[in-house]
Amino acid sequence: MVRKAWGVVACLSMWGLTFGALAQTDPNLLRSQAPDRTAKLMAAAKAEGAITLYTSIAEKDLKPLIEPFEKKYGVKVSTWRASGDSVMNRTLNETKAKRYNVDVVHAGTVELEVLHREKMLQAVASPHFADLMPGSVPNHKEYATTIYSMWVQAYNTGNVKKTDLPKTYQDLLDPKWKGRLGYEVENIDWFVTVVQSMGEAKGLQFFRELASTNGVSVRKGHTNLTNMVAAGEVPMALTVYNYMPEQLKKKGAPIDWIALQPAVVRGNAVGVMKNAKNPAAAALFMDYLLGEGQQAYADLEYLPANTKIPSTLRNYKMLVVDPEESLDRRDKWRKLYDDIIMRGAK
């Protein structure tokens, strides 16, 4: 019986490292600002050995982001990828059911703010916070923005002449754009931010005129809308993310883009779950995305939140979507959006 007992211990030692690491991981380590924090985090992360990531980052962009982390730190990253809303809803449902499958979540700041309000995230003190663009880290420090996705206006170079491109939002009211404008169905945050930049009354009037005179063709999916522009089915899309047409342009597609000023950007953020099974590895991955991983984002044409990484996108005047505004006044803006954009869709 003694030999059997030692056999069980040996098996646990060989196969149960994750559970041992979890029990030994001091939750204060994630919030520590001590000089040896990173070294301790790396050791604990290597013992845990793996994390599960839920993310809305494009599938094709995951490999160049994740592989360098896995190779350097010896931590396996398992991913589940879907839209930001789907990532948020799955995380909410699983956590409420006490199924703690996910360690770290990467999605829009609005979705991460929901998880914070539901008390599902934990505070982390990354040494990279100080290098991020202003507003990238909320006061509670339960998530941090990794990248900013800039909404741009993509156009088919065969259907739209450069001399005809709009220089201001008001130029979109020109009759020549009638029936030629595409719009992604979920981009309520872009609508809200543009309205507020003009002054609410003036902004709402602008969109009413746009919808009633020239109309917008509403489509589902930013990638889908970008591909439709490249194919010539939609001459100009008002709301696609900058990296999408840029990536296609580099592949030789007949597509280019402009950014009407001020350009609207939406943060994508990363946060560690409060009930993470692998908290040290999750925090180390968060550090990586905010530090070393920022160049990989830039190489993929994203706007890195870390100001140490150069990007030509920083030359644009930008307005950042406020996740609290989006949540706290969602009912008001949803009704206006449905009345103006959705009912005016062509």
BAGUMI-299886 format. One line per 4 residues: number of its first residue (from 1); their letters; for each residue y, x, z of N, C-alpha, C. Coordinates in steps of 0.001 Angstrom, whole numbers. Layout:
BEGIN
NUM> A> Y X Z Y X Z Y X Z; ... .
END
This chain:
BEGIN
1> MVRK> -1202 825 0 0 0 0 1254 860 0; 1201 1978 746 2357 2880 758 2596 3454 -627; 1442 3864 -1295 1588 4414 -2643 2165 3378 -3590; 1749 2104 -3451 2277 1046 -4310 3765 851 -4072 .
5> AWGV> 4142 908 -2789 5557 724 -2465 6403 1823 -3093; 5897 3094 -2996 6641 4188 -3618 6663 4043 -5129; 5588 3434 -5686 5565 3184 -7127 6649 2207 -7545; 6857 1168 -6728 7918 205 -7016 9278 883 -6964 .
9> VACL> 9467 1724 -5940 10737 2448 -5814 10958 3339 -7028; 9899 3999 -7478 10035 4875 -8641 10441 4084 -9874; 9823 2908 -10059 10170 2068 -11210 11618 1625 -11145; 12037 1225 -9951 13429 812 -9803 14375 1962 -10097 .
13> SMWG> 13975 3176 -9685 14816 4339 -9931 14933 4613 -11415; 13808 4385 -12146 13818 4669 -13577 14512 3581 -14370; 14246 2311 -14036 14680 1194 -14867 15804 376 -14258; 16135 636 -13007 17124 -206 -12346 18448 461 -12094 .
17> LTFG> 18812 1429 -12938 20058 2160 -12716 21263 1248 -12763; 21236 261 -13642 22392 -617 -13775 22664 -1358 -12481; 21592 -1847 -11849 21768 -2589 -10606 22253 -1679 -9495; 21719 -444 -9465 22165 499 -8458 23617 866 -8645 .
21> ALAQ> 23998 1093 -9909 25389 1449 -10193 26321 322 -9815; 25885 -911 -10112 26721 -2069 -9791 26952 -2160 -8296; 25900 -1913 -7529 26028 -2024 -6079 26932 -929 -5527; 26966 228 -6215 27722 1361 -5701 29152 1423 -6227 .
25> TDPN> 29464 640 -7252 30802 699 -7834 31816 59 -6887; 32730 875 -6420 33781 393 -5523 34824 -350 -6358; 35036 -1632 -6093 36025 -2384 -6873 37425 -1792 -6801; 37717 -1054 -5729 39031 -410 -5615 39209 715 -6626 .
29> LLRS> 38092 1225 -7174 38177 2298 -8159 38944 1847 -9399; 38758 599 -9808 39419 87 -11003 40933 28 -10823; 41372 -135 -9584 42813 -258 -9301 43408 1036 -8753; 42576 2057 -8657 43030 3317 -8095 44001 4037 -9036 .
33> QAPD> 44954 4732 -8443 45871 5573 -9207 45715 7041 -8805; 44596 7347 -8168 44321 8713 -7718 44043 9627 -8918; 44315 10923 -8801 44105 11856 -9912 42657 11914 -10406; 41707 11643 -9510 40300 11736 -9903 39721 10399 -10358 .
37> RTAK> 40572 9401 -10567 40094 8067 -10966 39255 8122 -12239; 39757 8792 -13271 39053 8817 -14551 37691 9480 -14431; 37625 10581 -13709 36352 11287 -13544 35330 10413 -12821; 35770 9742 -11781 34868 8854 -11046 34454 7660 -11899 .
41> LMAA> 35407 7150 -12670 35122 6007 -13529 34093 6385 -14590; 34226 7569 -15160 33278 8033 -16176 31878 8161 -15601; 31772 8696 -14391 30461 8864 -13766 29814 7515 -13479; 30606 6591 -12944 30070 5255 -12639 29717 4515 -13914 .
45> AKAE> 30537 4671 -14963 30279 3996 -16232 28993 4507 -16876; 28781 5808 -16811 27565 6375 -17395 26330 5870 -16664; 26437 5683 -15351 25316 5136 -14581 25041 3690 -14959; 26108 2919 -15174 25920 1520 -15591 25328 1455 -16987 .
49> GAIT> 25822 2286 -17888 25166 2492 -19177 25492 1538 -20301; 26085 385 -20007 26304 -597 -21067 27363 -1605 -20642; 27966 -2238 -21635 28849 -3384 -21384 28627 -4424 -22466; 29017 -5648 -22140 29034 -6733 -23121 30480 -7120 -23366 .
53> LYTS> 30868 -7105 -24634 32237 -7388 -25054 32274 -8680 -25846; 33167 -9591 -25459 33482 -10765 -26271 34834 -10493 -26919; 34923 -10644 -28232 36143 -10247 -28921 36441 -11113 -30136; 37722 -11140 -30500 38150 -11826 -31718 38556 -10837 -32801 .
57> IAEK> 38401 -9535 -32549 38713 -8520 -33559 37797 -8716 -34767; 38337 -8493 -35957 37562 -8678 -37185 36260 -7883 -37142; 35195 -8509 -37598 33860 -7913 -37542 33825 -6520 -38169; 34449 -6369 -39321 34403 -5098 -40037 35163 -3979 -39323 .
61> DLKP> 36032 -4351 -38380 36833 -3352 -37672 36206 -2910 -36348; 35106 -3534 -35970 34506 -3221 -34671 33847 -1844 -34644; 33135 -1497 -35692 32403 -224 -35710 33315 980 -35528; 34417 1114 -36297 35279 2290 -36088 35974 2324 -34737 .
65> LIEP> 36056 1172 -34070 36637 1132 -32733 35630 1507 -31655; 34412 1014 -31806 33425 1116 -30736 32596 2396 -30785; 32203 2834 -31985 31294 3984 -32100 31804 5245 -31397; 33086 5601 -31552 33555 6813 -30862 33442 6718 -29343 .
69> FEKK> 33665 5533 -28802 33531 5327 -27350 32083 5513 -26921; 31145 4915 -27654 29731 5019 -27302 29258 6477 -27336; 29681 7204 -28363 29242 8596 -28508 29820 9490 -27417; 31078 9270 -27071 31724 10152 -26093 31280 9872 -24669 .
73> YGVK> 31132 8586 -24319 30906 8245 -22917 29476 7814 -22603; 28632 7705 -23622 27246 7336 -23368 27071 5928 -22842; 27962 5029 -23237 27907 3625 -22817 27699 2744 -24045; 26665 1937 -24050 26357 1052 -25158 27223 -201 -25069 .
77> VSTW> 27835 -585 -26194 28679 -1777 -26238 28004 -2842 -27084; 27615 -3936 -26446 27073 -5091 -27156 28204 -6089 -27363; 28328 -6621 -28573 29473 -7480 -28881 29057 -8873 -29311; 29922 -9823 -28987 29853 -11171 -29549 31240 -11456 -30092 .
81> RASG> 31314 -11767 -31386 32597 -11902 -32047 32812 -13333 -32550; 34009 -13866 -32304 34367 -15208 -32781 35893 -15319 -32756; 36408 -16490 -33072 37853 -16707 -33001 38311 -16615 -31549; 39621 -16423 -31348 40156 -16315 -29995 39839 -17534 -29148 .
85> DSVM> 39985 -18721 -29725 39679 -19952 -28992 38212 -20003 -28586; 37330 -19605 -29504 35894 -19640 -29215 35515 -18630 -28142; 36130 -17444 -28208 35888 -16433 -27180 36315 -16954 -25820; 37490 -17550 -25760 38001 -18089 -24494 37087 -19194 -23969 .
89> NRTL> 36722 -20131 -24830 35915 -21276 -24379 34527 -20844 -23920; 33908 -19923 -24626 32586 -19453 -24195 32681 -18746 -22840; 33719 -17937 -22676 33906 -17226 -21409 34135 -18211 -20273; 34984 -19206 -20503 35241 -20220 -19481 33973 -20967 -19106 .
93> NETK> 33231 -21420 -20109 32037 -22232 -19854 30955 -21431 -19137; 30714 -20202 -19559 29673 -19395 -18929 30043 -19040 -17492; 31288 -18691 -17272 31706 -18312 -15921 31628 -19488 -14969; 32060 -20647 -15427 31994 -21837 -14576 30556 -22229 -14270 .
97> AKRY> 29648 -21860 -15175 28221 -22117 -14945 27552 -20974 -14185; 28380 -19994 -13738 27887 -18831 -12991 26919 -17979 -13807; 27159 -17953 -15114 26408 -17050 -15988 27359 -15917 -16363; 27190 -14801 -15694 28123 -13692 -15849 27604 -12711 -16903 .
101> NVDV> 27702 -13138 -18157 27156 -12358 -19265 28140 -11334 -19819; 29412 -11585 -19685 30421 -10755 -20331 31123 -9866 -19305; 31370 -8614 -19705 32071 -7663 -18840 33550 -7548 -19184; 33843 -7568 -20468 35218 -7350 -20905 35525 -8272 -22086 .
105> VHAG> 36742 -8808 -22103 37167 -9747 -23146 38361 -9168 -23880; 38323 -9253 -25208 39446 -8810 -26049 39788 -9950 -27005; 40940 -10560 -26783 41378 -11690 -27615 42899 -11778 -27521; 43465 -12898 -27977 44907 -13066 -27928 45426 -13139 -26502 .
109> TVEL> 46695 -12775 -26320 47276 -12814 -24976 47288 -14225 -24412; 47400 -15229 -25271 47361 -16616 -24787 46004 -16908 -24160; 44936 -16489 -24833 43591 -16723 -24304 43357 -15936 -23008; 43850 -14702 -22965 43687 -13905 -21743 44499 -14494 -20593 .
113> EVLH> 45660 -15057 -20893 46463 -15682 -19842 45733 -16889 -19264; 45006 -17627 -20098 44197 -18746 -19601 43134 -18235 -18638; 42436 -17165 -18995 41403 -16603 -18115 42011 -16121 -16803; 43217 -15551 -16874 43907 -15143 -15644 44189 -16350 -14760 .
117> REKM> 44692 -17422 -15339 45038 -18607 -14549 43797 -19271 -13956; 42667 -19065 -14617 41408 -19594 -14086 40765 -18636 -13094; 41479 -17540 -12772 41027 -16546 -11778 39691 -15910 -12161; 39553 -15586 -13439 38315 -14992 -13932 38435 -13503 -14240 .
121> LQAV> 39647 -12958 -14166 39860 -11549 -14456 40189 -10788 -13180; 40116 -9458 -13255 40503 -8642 -12111 41529 -7600 -12533; 42383 -7237 -11602 43439 -6272 -11877 42848 -4887 -12108; 43439 -4173 -13057 43034 -2807 -13375 44301 -1968 -13456 .
125> ASPH> 44237 -728 -13002 45398 167 -13054 45106 1292 -14038; 45314 1021 -15315 45047 2038 -16321 46177 3059 -16362; 45845 4345 -16517 46897 5360 -16619 47713 5242 -17904; 47262 4408 -18842 47958 4254 -20122 49007 3149 -20103 .
129> FADL> 49078 2386 -19033 50046 1286 -18976 51472 1763 -19261; 51826 2925 -18747 53195 3429 -18879 53566 3752 -20319; 52573 3924 -21183 52832 4301 -22574 52939 3103 -23512; 52713 1906 -22995 52678 722 -23854 54065 147 -24090 .
133> MPGS> 54189 -605 -25169 55452 -1263 -25501 55870 -2192 -24362; 57177 -2367 -24144 57640 -3262 -23077 57022 -4656 -23212; 56604 -5200 -22071 56007 -6534 -22058 54521 -6560 -22324; 53916 -5383 -22517 52485 -5343 -22848 51586 -5591 -21642 .
137> VPNH> 52129 -5382 -20433 51328 -5555 -19216 52017 -6570 -18303; 51401 -7726 -18060 52012 -8690 -17137 52004 -8156 -15704; 52792 -8762 -14864 52915 -8274 -13486 51590 -8264 -12737; 50713 -9211 -13043 49436 -9279 -12316 48463 -8191 -12755 .
141> KEYA> 48705 -7545 -13903 47906 -6408 -14393 46430 -6748 -14614; 46157 -8002 -14934 44767 -8384 -15174 44384 -8285 -16649; 45338 -8016 -17497 45048 -7698 -18892 46208 -6880 -19430; 45992 -6250 -20574 47038 -5454 -21203 46900 -5568 -22710 .
145> TTIY> 48018 -5596 -23403 48018 -5711 -24859 47598 -4393 -25489; 46645 -4469 -26400 46162 -3287 -27120 46864 -3139 -28462; 47051 -4262 -29157 47678 -4249 -30477 48557 -5477 -30635; 49477 -5378 -31566 50294 -6521 -31952 50006 -6839 -33418 .
149> SMWV> 49588 -8062 -33668 49339 -8507 -35035 50622 -9146 -35566; 51152 -8580 -36626 52395 -9083 -37199 52097 -10105 -38285; 52675 -11288 -38135 52573 -12267 -39195 53506 -11864 -40325; 52967 -11776 -41527 53768 -11405 -42692 53568 -12440 -43794 .
153> QAYN> 54375 -12304 -44842 54301 -13193 -45984 53641 -12413 -47132; 52419 -12769 -47437 51655 -12087 -48482 51818 -12843 -49795; 51884 -12093 -50893 52058 -12744 -52194 51181 -12077 -53249; 50820 -12859 -54251 50048 -12344 -55366 50998 -11672 -56347 .
157> TGNV> 50780 -10396 -56619 51715 -9637 -57447 51719 -10083 -58900; 50695 -10817 -59314 50671 -11338 -60675 51405 -12660 -60809; 51543 -13385 -59710 52171 -14713 -59736 53604 -14725 -59226; 53963 -13726 -58437 55293 -13697 -57832 55972 -12372 -58167 .
161> KKTD> 57151 -12457 -58745 57918 -11257 -59056 58645 -10762 -57802; 58794 -9454 -57710 59510 -8890 -56567 60940 -9397 -56484; 61556 -9612 -57655 62940 -10087 -57679 63074 -11511 -57158; 61958 -12253 -57117 61981 -13640 -56641 61649 -13772 -55161 .
165> LPKT> 61274 -12680 -54525 60840 -12757 -53133 61972 -13203 -52219; 61656 -14029 -51220 62694 -14465 -50270 63153 -13302 -49397; 64421 -13302 -49086 64963 -12279 -48193 65197 -12816 -46783; 65281 -14136 -46656 65467 -14796 -45367 64568 -16027 -45310 .
169> YQDL> 64415 -16580 -44130 63649 -17816 -43998 64297 -18938 -44804; 65613 -18981 -44827 66318 -20032 -45561 66002 -20005 -47052; 65706 -18822 -47585 65375 -18711 -49005 64110 -19477 -49365; 63277 -19760 -48377 62043 -20518 -48643 62331 -21966 -49017 .
173> LDPK> 63562 -22416 -48785 63947 -23783 -49145 64304 -23912 -50626; 64368 -22800 -51331 64647 -22825 -52766 63558 -23637 -53476; 63925 -24525 -54389 62939 -25373 -55088 61860 -24598 -55838; 62108 -23327 -56146 61102 -22563 -56888 59823 -22344 -56084 .
177> WKGR> 59883 -22582 -54750 58698 -22408 -53917 57910 -23700 -53716; 58322 -24743 -54380 57629 -26036 -54225 56170 -25911 -54672; 55259 -26269 -53777 53830 -26239 -54080 53226 -24845 -54166; 53940 -23818 -53706 53455 -22445 -53865 53220 -21732 -52537 .
181> LGYE> 53388 -22443 -51431 53332 -21798 -50122 52068 -22177 -49351; 51384 -21174 -48837 50199 -21402 -48020 50498 -21158 -46552; 49682 -21772 -45677 49926 -21691 -44233 48592 -21797 -43510; 48364 -20908 -42533 47115 -20960 -41757 47229 -22032 -40673 .
185> VENI> 46243 -22880 -40563 46330 -24113 -39787 46597 -23908 -38294; 46158 -22804 -37722 46278 -22613 -36277 47545 -21864 -35847; 48445 -21576 -36776 49572 -20706 -36441 50744 -21438 -35794; 50440 -22171 -34748 51477 -22872 -34000 52407 -21889 -33297 .
189> DWFV> 51902 -20747 -32837 52741 -19779 -32129 53797 -19168 -33049; 53449 -18961 -34312 54441 -18473 -35276 55537 -19511 -35455; 55127 -20758 -35632 56072 -21879 -35783 57028 -21942 -34588; 56495 -21895 -33385 57313 -22002 -32171 58308 -20843 -32079 .
193> TVVQ> 57838 -19632 -32339 58694 -18456 -32185 59813 -18440 -33229; 59504 -18835 -34465 60542 -18902 -35500 61566 -19977 -35149; 61097 -21135 -34688 62008 -22211 -34282 62966 -21722 -33203; 62428 -21074 -32192 63265 -20607 -31086 64230 -19518 -31524 .
197> SMGE> 63838 -18684 -32482 64734 -17629 -32953 65947 -18196 -33673; 65808 -19362 -34272 66907 -20004 -34987 67761 -20882 -34078; 67246 -21161 -32870 67830 -22200 -32028 67009 -23442 -32298; 66547 -24106 -31241 65538 -25142 -31414 65932 -26224 -32417 .
201> AKGL> 67129 -26779 -32293 67538 -27874 -33186 67581 -27404 -34642; 68198 -26242 -34868 68312 -25714 -36223 66944 -25329 -36779; 66106 -24758 -35932 64785 -24340 -36368 63902 -25510 -36756; 63933 -26566 -35947 63140 -27749 -36273 63631 -28393 -37575 .
205> QFFR> 64932 -28400 -37784 65475 -28954 -39016 65040 -28129 -40225; 65013 -26796 -40056 64560 -25933 -41151 63135 -26295 -41567; 62232 -26425 -40608 60838 -26712 -40949 60664 -28123 -41495; 61473 -29059 -41022 61414 -30419 -41592 61793 -30387 -43073 .
209> ELAS> 62846 -29641 -43390 63278 -29531 -44787 62224 -28816 -45627; 61641 -27752 -45073 60617 -27006 -45803 59421 -27896 -46123; 58970 -28653 -45128 57794 -29507 -45317 58074 -30655 -46281; 59268 -31228 -46203 59575 -32409 -47027 59934 -32048 -48460 .
213> TNGV> 60508 -30866 -48677 60931 -30499 -50033 59899 -29656 -50772; 59525 -28529 -50204 58601 -27628 -50890 57153 -27771 -50429; 56967 -28224 -49182 55620 -28430 -48660 54890 -27132 -48371; 53830 -27235 -47615 52956 -26098 -47331 51511 -26528 -47514 .
217> SVRK> 50713 -25632 -48083 49289 -25883 -48270 48546 -25269 -47093; 48025 -26113 -46210 47397 -25632 -44977 45945 -25233 -45235; 45592 -24042 -44789 44243 -23504 -44973 43681 -23051 -43629; 42372 -22947 -43561 41701 -22531 -42340 41259 -21087 -42463 .
221> GHTN> 41746 -20234 -41538 41305 -18847 -41490 42277 -17902 -42164; 42708 -16872 -41417 43637 -15892 -41977 42995 -15076 -43094; 41740 -14701 -42910 41045 -13936 -43944 40893 -14775 -45198; 40527 -16036 -45024 40374 -16948 -46152 41689 -17095 -46919 .
225> LTNM> 42777 -17300 -46185 44078 -17475 -46827 44494 -16198 -47554; 44267 -15044 -46949 44600 -13775 -47594 43817 -13592 -48886; 42531 -13924 -48851 41690 -13805 -50050 42153 -14763 -51145; 42638 -15926 -50747 43124 -16898 -51735 44396 -16400 -52419 .
229> VAAG> 45221 -15679 -51668 46407 -15064 -52274 45974 -13996 -53276; 45039 -13144 -52875 44562 -12079 -53763 43933 -12647 -55026; 43289 -13816 -54893 42637 -14456 -56042 43617 -15246 -56910; 44843 -15419 -56433 45833 -16155 -57199 45839 -17645 -56964 .
233> EVPM> 44987 -18122 -56066 44936 -19562 -55780 46142 -20021 -54972; 46677 -19142 -54130 47886 -19412 -53350 48888 -18311 -53693; 50020 -18646 -54341 50984 -17604 -54734 51552 -16830 -53547; 51890 -17541 -52469 52438 -16865 -51292 51943 -17529 -50015 .
237> ALTV> 51506 -16714 -49067 51085 -17209 -47754 52150 -16835 -46731; 52552 -17795 -45921 53596 -17558 -44933 53085 -16876 -43675; 51804 -17068 -43354 51302 -16621 -42056 49935 -15954 -42162; 49935 -14690 -42572 48713 -13881 -42479 49074 -12617 -41701 .
241> YNYM> 48081 -11976 -41127 48326 -10763 -40362 48499 -9570 -41292; 49433 -8696 -40971 49846 -7614 -41863 48701 -6745 -42357; 47716 -6469 -41498 46663 -5538 -41882 45737 -6118 -42944; 45699 -7463 -43071 44785 -8077 -44033 45206 -7826 -45483 .
245> PEQL> 46439 -8178 -45887 46832 -7846 -47263 46938 -6351 -47503; 47301 -5583 -46446 47419 -4141 -46620 46069 -3516 -46930; 45027 -3963 -46252 43694 -3431 -46506 43225 -3778 -47924; 43503 -5020 -48364 43111 -5419 -49721 43932 -4674 -50771 .
249> KKKG> 45202 -4479 -50490 46080 -3747 -51403 45544 -2339 -51648; 45075 -1679 -50599 44554 -319 -50727 43256 -280 -51529; 42594 -1423 -51630 41373 -1508 -52423 41657 -1901 -53870; 42942 -2071 -54195 43316 -2378 -55574 43530 -3836 -55889 .
253> APID> 43496 -4712 -54880 43706 -6136 -55119 45174 -6405 -55484; 45442 -7438 -56309 46820 -7761 -56704 47570 -8509 -55597; 47807 -7820 -54510 48434 -8453 -53351 49377 -7464 -52680; 50470 -7988 -52143 51408 -7188 -51369 52034 -8116 -50337 .
257> WIAL> 52922 -7576 -49517 53487 -8413 -48459 54892 -7976 -48101; 55629 -8917 -47493 56934 -8667 -46914 56925 -9239 -45505; 57924 -8903 -44737 58055 -9467 -43384 59485 -9972 -43230; 59643 -11287 -43286 60960 -11865 -43071 61413 -11568 -41651 .
261> QPAV> 62697 -11286 -41504 63237 -10875 -40209 63850 -12049 -39438; 63633 -12106 -38123 62772 -11204 -37352 61301 -11527 -37565; 60478 -10496 -37592 59042 -10682 -37758 58429 -11124 -36433; 57467 -12023 -36520 56804 -12538 -35319 55496 -11791 -35109 .
265> VRGN> 55286 -11296 -33906 54050 -10579 -33596 53338 -11255 -32427; 52043 -11217 -32489 51196 -11834 -31460 50333 -10756 -30830; 50393 -10643 -29529 49609 -9633 -28842 48136 -9985 -28761; 47297 -8971 -28890 45881 -9078 -28575 45634 -8175 -27373 .
269> AVGV> 44921 -8687 -26398 44823 -7983 -25122 43373 -7830 -24669; 43189 -6929 -23707 41866 -6666 -23144 41925 -6859 -21636; 40866 -7447 -21077 40792 -7660 -19638 39363 -7543 -19145; 39212 -7114 -17886 37903 -6949 -17264 37589 -8184 -16428 .
273> MKNA> 36402 -8719 -16598 36007 -9916 -15868 35818 -9616 -14379; 36198 -10570 -13536 36072 -10407 -12087 34608 -10252 -11682; 33707 -10935 -12387 32282 -10871 -12067 31517 -9995 -13059; 32173 -8983 -13579 31508 -8079 -14522 30307 -7402 -13874 .
277> KNPA> 29197 -7353 -14602 28017 -6647 -14109 28206 -5131 -14201; 29065 -4712 -15109 29309 -3291 -15337 30819 -3011 -15261; 31397 -3143 -14080 32857 -3074 -13961 33449 -1710 -14300; 32770 -635 -13922 33308 694 -14210 33319 967 -15713 .
281> AAAL> 32221 628 -16387 32147 828 -17834 33163 -53 -18555; 33367 -1267 -18037 34352 -2175 -18633 35762 -1615 -18491; 36087 -1081 -17304 37412 -504 -17079 37610 757 -17920; 36552 1544 -18078 36646 2744 -18908 36885 2361 -20367 .
285> FMDY> 36238 1309 -20816 36440 829 -22187 37865 310 -22373; 38388 -353 -21365 39777 -812 -21402 40720 385 -21528; 40492 1410 -20713 41296 2630 -20804 41226 3222 -22213; 40032 3253 -22756 39826 3815 -24095 40623 3052 -25148 .
289> LLGE> 40566 1725 -25103 41279 923 -26100 42793 1113 -26005; 43280 1380 -24796 44722 1553 -24597 45173 2987 -24835; 44215 3918 -24921 44545 5325 -25081 43965 5911 -26353; 42790 6524 -26243 42168 7192 -27395 41942 6259 -28576 .
293> GQQA> 41572 5020 -28297 41264 4070 -29370 42469 3596 -30159; 43671 3890 -29683 44877 3404 -30353 45036 3977 -31766; 44615 5213 -31991 44713 5778 -33339 43789 5056 -34302; 42619 4650 -33814 41700 3890 -34672 42337 2571 -35087 .
297> YADL> 43040 1919 -34159 43766 693 -34519 44781 978 -35618; 45555 2062 -35447 46577 2405 -36436 45952 2684 -37800; 44799 3356 -37812 44111 3646 -39071 43668 2372 -39781; 43468 1300 -39013 43058 10 -39573 44260 -878 -39909 .
301> EYLP> 45462 -307 -39815 46722 -980 -40161 47206 -1974 -39103; 46676 -1889 -37879 47213 -2675 -36776 48447 -1969 -36219; 49266 -2700 -35464 50392 -2099 -34751 49921 -1756 -33347; 49740 -476 -33007 49251 -105 -31679 50305 -397 -30612 .
305> ANTK> 49842 -864 -29456 50765 -1116 -28349 51247 188 -27730; 50450 1247 -27856 50801 2541 -27274 51875 3212 -28127; 53031 3438 -27542 54172 3974 -28288 53999 5431 -28697; 52972 6112 -28178 52709 7492 -28576 52088 7567 -29972 .
309> IPST> 51594 6427 -30458 50976 6379 -31778 52015 5907 -32792; 52361 6725 -33779 53387 6324 -34745 52909 5192 -35654; 53836 4344 -36044 53536 3252 -36964 54823 2826 -37657; 54768 2675 -38967 55945 2233 -39715 56321 800 -39352 .
313> LRNY> 55390 61 -38776 55669 -1330 -38396 56712 -1405 -37283; 56883 -315 -36553 57879 -319 -35478 59307 -374 -36027; 59464 -206 -37335 60793 -252 -37943 61323 -1673 -38070; 60436 -2656 -37953 60851 -4050 -38101 61413 -4592 -36789 .
317> KMLV> 62386 -5467 -36921 62844 -6220 -35766 61777 -7258 -35457; 61293 -7280 -34222 60139 -8111 -33887 60430 -9082 -32752; 59807 -10238 -32839 59795 -11211 -31755 58347 -11378 -31311; 58102 -11210 -30024 56741 -11282 -29491 56474 -12687 -28954 .
321> VDPE> 55332 -13250 -29353 54930 -14558 -28845 54783 -14498 -27328; 55395 -15453 -26635 55325 -15533 -25180 54125 -16397 -24790; 53059 -15802 -24214 51866 -16603 -23894 52137 -17690 -22863; 53071 -17450 -21944 53374 -18469 -20932 54079 -19664 -21568 .
325> ESLD> 55002 -19403 -22491 55667 -20491 -23216 54644 -21297 -24004; 53727 -20600 -24642 52704 -21273 -25440 51844 -22195 -24602; 51545 -21780 -23366 50681 -22583 -22507 51445 -23679 -21769; 52580 -23320 -21189 53296 -24247 -20319 53908 -25419 -21077 .
329> RRDK> 54235 -25210 -22355 54855 -26280 -23146 54018 -26619 -24373; 52726 -26452 -24218 51814 -26641 -25352 51864 -28068 -25893; 51892 -29052 -25026 51882 -30445 -25481 53115 -30759 -26322; 54279 -30292 -25852 55524 -30527 -26590 55454 -29894 -27978 .
333> WRKL> 55064 -28608 -28026 55059 -27905 -29307 53948 -28396 -30219; 52834 -28792 -29671 51741 -29311 -30498 52159 -30583 -31217; 52857 -31467 -30507 53303 -32710 -31127 54294 -32434 -32261; 55262 -31543 -32002 56232 -31201 -33038 55543 -30535 -34231 .
337> YDDI> 54607 -29655 -33948 53878 -28952 -35002 53086 -29935 -35867; 52385 -30851 -35210 51603 -31840 -35957 52501 -32751 -36787; 53617 -33175 -36195 54532 -34091 -36898 55189 -33431 -38101; 55543 -32150 -37958 56313 -31490 -39023 55414 -30747 -40019 .
341> IMRG> 54570 -29881 -39513 53752 -29041 -40409 52531 -29787 -40939; 51735 -30336 -40038 50477 -30951 -40471 50696 -32209 -41291; 51612 -33056 -40876 51861 -34287 -41653 52630 -34010 -42930; 53328 -32890 -42960 54051 -32535 -44173 53267 -31653 -45104 .
345> AK> 51994 -31346 -44727 51169 -30475 -45556 50851 -31137 -46895; 50794 -30346 -47895 50501 -30831 -49256 49045 -30537 -49616 .
END
